[in-house]
Amino acid sequence: MTIIQNATITIDGCSINILQSKVPATTSLVFLHGKAFQAATWQELGTLDAVSTAGIPFVALDLPGFGKSPEAEIIPGKVINGILESLDIKKAILVGPSMGGKHAIEYTLENQDKVAGLVLVGSVGVTENRERLQDLPAKTLILWGENDQISDPANGVLLKSEIAGSELVVFAGANHPCYLEQPELWHKSLVDFVKTVTG
């Protein structure tokens, strides 16, 4: 059974709730979340077990105002930076579904030296960052539900065309939170991708 530690990290006076693997590492998966979800979603879905079983260290965080993190006036990029610094993570593989995808894209564009890879799932914020998408890392995994009504699957195609070396996986028949509907495909795609990033 995976040992998952619950902790609170204070960033600029803001309390951020996290779930993390027992063994920290300088390269780790960092899970953001969508607007209707939280860090615990990844635990309930079995994602944290899946990556831990594969030997992949991780941290999943509750953004301010979500899960167990109280609302606070702090931008997501500063939260992500604070988490990486507090846990001594030198390179993150950011996982961003929906709203979390927008945060992951914008953080990566401003902090390319801190991001080893990017996993975008039905991400929003694609078109408003269109001019800079080519600056995202080649190690980017793009996942989309075929029937996504929140973020048009065309956004996934756009990301694939703009990011040289990226990979696109379409979940047949799935809606916006495709990872919830097809967790086995989600977990296999994620673990296989992380192995290509970490070698």
C-alpha positions in Angstrom: 0.0 0.0 0.0 1.2 3.5 -0.9 2.3 5.6 2.0 0.9 9.1 1.3 1.9 11.9 3.6 -0.5 14.9 4.3 1.3 18.1 5.1 0.8 21.9 5.0 3.3 24.2 3.5 3.2 28.0 4.2 4.0 30.2 1.3 3.9 34.0 1.8 1.7 33.4 4.9 -0.7 31.2 2.9 -1.3 27.6 4.0 -1.2 25.1 1.1 -2.4 21.6 1.7 -0.4 18.8 0.0 -0.3 15.1 -0.4 3.1 13.7 -1.1 5.0 10.4 -1.5 7.2 9.3 1.4 10.4 9.6 -0.6 11.1 13.1 -2.0 13.2 13.5 -5.1 14.7 16.3 -7.1 12.5 15.4 -10.1 8.9 14.8 -9.1 5.4 14.8 -10.5 3.5 17.8 -9.3 -0.3 17.4 -9.6 -2.5 20.5 -10.0 -6.3 20.1 -10.3 -9.4 21.3 -12.1 -11.9 23.8 -10.9 -14.3 21.2 -9.4 -11.5 19.0 -7.9 -8.7 18.9 -5.4 -5.5 17.0 -4.4 -7.6 14.2 -2.9 -9.2 13.5 -6.3 -5.9 12.0 -7.4 -5.8 9.8 -4.3 -9.5 8.7 -4.7 -8.9 7.9 -8.4 -5.9 5.7 -7.6 -3.5 7.9 -9.5 -1.2 8.5 -6.6 -1.1 4.7 -6.0 -0.4 4.1 -9.7 2.6 6.5 -9.9 3.9 5.4 -6.5 3.8 1.7 -7.6 5.8 2.7 -10.6 8.4 4.3 -8.3 7.6 7.9 -9.3 7.7 10.5 -6.5 4.9 13.0 -6.4 3.2 15.9 -4.7 -0.4 16.9 -5.2 -1.5 20.3 -4.0 -4.7 22.1 -3.2 -4.6 25.5 -4.8 -5.9 28.3 -2.5 -9.6 28.1 -2.0 -9.8 24.4 -3.0 -9.7 21.3 -0.9 -8.0 22.0 2.5 -6.2 25.1 1.4 -8.0 28.3 2.6 -8.6 31.1 0.1 -5.7 33.5 -0.2 -4.5 36.3 -2.4 -1.6 34.6 -4.1 -1.1 33.7 -7.7 -0.8 30.1 -8.7 2.7 30.5 -10.1 4.0 31.7 -6.7 2.3 28.7 -5.0 4.0 26.2 -7.4 7.3 27.9 -6.9 6.9 27.8 -3.1 6.1 24.0 -3.3 9.1 23.3 -5.4 11.4 25.3 -3.1 10.0 23.9 0.1 10.4 20.3 -1.1 13.7 20.8 -2.9 12.3 19.8 -6.2 14.7 21.0 -8.9 12.6 19.7 -11.9 8.9 19.3 -11.9 6.7 17.2 -14.2 3.6 19.3 -14.0 0.2 17.7 -14.4 -2.5 20.2 -15.3 -6.1 19.2 -16.0 -8.6 21.9 -17.2 -8.0 25.0 -15.1 -4.8 23.4 -13.7 -3.6 23.1 -17.3 -3.8 26.9 -17.8 -1.7 27.3 -14.6 0.8 24.7 -15.8 1.2 26.3 -19.2 1.7 29.8 -17.8 4.1 28.6 -15.1 6.2 26.6 -17.6 6.4 29.5 -20.0 7.9 31.7 -17.2 10.0 29.0 -15.5 11.2 26.7 -18.2 14.3 25.7 -16.3 12.2 24.2 -13.5 10.0 22.0 -15.7 11.2 18.7 -17.0 7.9 17.7 -18.6 4.3 18.8 -18.9 1.0 16.7 -18.8 -2.0 18.7 -20.1 -5.5 17.1 -19.8 -8.4 19.0 -21.5 -6.5 22.2 -20.7 -8.1 25.6 -20.8 -6.0 28.7 -21.5 -4.6 27.3 -24.8 -5.7 29.9 -27.2 -4.8 32.9 -25.0 -1.2 31.6 -24.8 -1.1 30.6 -28.5 1.7 32.9 -29.4 4.1 31.1 -27.0 3.0 27.5 -27.2 6.1 26.6 -29.2 8.2 27.5 -26.2 6.7 24.6 -24.1 8.9 21.5 -23.7 9.1 18.8 -26.2 8.4 16.4 -23.3 4.7 17.3 -23.3 1.9 14.8 -23.1 -1.5 16.1 -24.2 -4.7 14.1 -23.3 -8.2 15.0 -24.4 -11.7 13.5 -24.2 -13.1 13.1 -27.7 -16.4 14.6 -26.5 -15.0 17.4 -24.4 -17.6 20.2 -24.2 -15.5 22.5 -21.9 -12.3 22.8 -23.8 -12.6 22.0 -27.5 -10.6 18.9 -28.6 -9.2 21.3 -31.3 -7.1 22.8 -28.5 -5.3 19.5 -28.1 -4.6 19.4 -31.8 -3.3 22.9 -31.7 -1.0 22.1 -28.8 0.3 19.0 -30.7 1.0 21.1 -33.8 2.7 23.9 -31.9 4.9 21.8 -29.5 7.5 19.9 -31.5 8.0 16.4 -30.1 4.8 16.4 -28.0 2.4 13.4 -27.9 -1.5 13.6 -28.2 -3.7 10.9 -26.8 -7.5 11.2 -27.4 -9.8 9.3 -25.1 -12.5 7.8 -27.3 -16.1 8.7 -26.2 -14.8 10.6 -23.1 -15.9 13.9 -21.8 -13.9 16.8 -20.3 -12.6 14.9 -17.2 -11.4 12.0 -19.4 -9.1 10.7 -16.6 -12.1 10.1 -14.4 -14.0 8.2 -17.1 -11.0 6.0 -18.3 -8.6 5.8 -15.4 -6.7 2.8 -16.7 -5.8 4.6 -20.0 -5.0 7.7 -17.9 -2.7 5.8 -15.6 -0.9 3.9 -18.3 -0.4 7.0 -20.4 0.9 9.0 -17.4 3.3 6.4 -16.1 4.7 5.6 -19.6 5.3 9.3 -20.3 7.0 10.0 -17.0 9.4 7.1 -17.7 10.4 8.8 -21.0 11.1 12.0 -19.1 13.1 10.5 -16.3 14.8 7.8 -18.3 
